[in-house]
């Protein structure tokens, strides 16, 4: 019971935003001023903004790199919850790294198995001849250094095959929902969570920009719609 309470406390203590109180105040003023510059923000710059944000750059650093007002960038981040989006991206990135580690273990294990087979044949030939003839020279021809390497290789293969105790293979992985996996060769896959995240953000931005363009082109129409909704609520 206590363990569950500790887990909940840790989860609740995790930050849910990367804004300060001053940042929130500036974003609020920006919205009141009609979100200047939003409709003219280009897709190329938006892509660059998201790429920088996902790699851990601050709003100030992003603003300086793409020459876009910092408050506009913070508004987009708040509007589409980029903070949560980045956390999901990092989780998927961790899965990707774990998958690459597993692939590396599989390739290493295959190489060690071939090495083990080679040494097994070298040692086994003299052992077989000794058992057939009882001739001590065949026993003396066995290189104990090769035997030692052979035994160490067996131990490494065993460690690569199992993690966390006997009966738990090191090749299982839960990749979660929404992760795109593409096979690129034998024992090779490609996972691109970053591009998927950026594409999702660009689609959200495109919808928002269309709304803003319509607002600027037809302010009277949108104002009348707002009044109509207000009257219905009354």
Protein Blocks (a to p, Z undefined) as FASTA:
>chain_A
ZZmmmmmmmmmmpcfbfcdfklmmmmmmmmmnopghklmpcfklmmmmmmmmmnopafkl
mmmmnopafklmmmmmmmnommlmmmmmmmmmmmmmmmmmmmmmmmmmmmmmmmmmmmmm
mmmmmmmmmmmnopaklmmmpcfklmmmmmmmmmmmmmmmpghiahiackbccebghiac
ddfbehiacddfklmmmmmmmmmmmmmmmmmmmmmmmmmlmmmmmmmmmmmmZZ
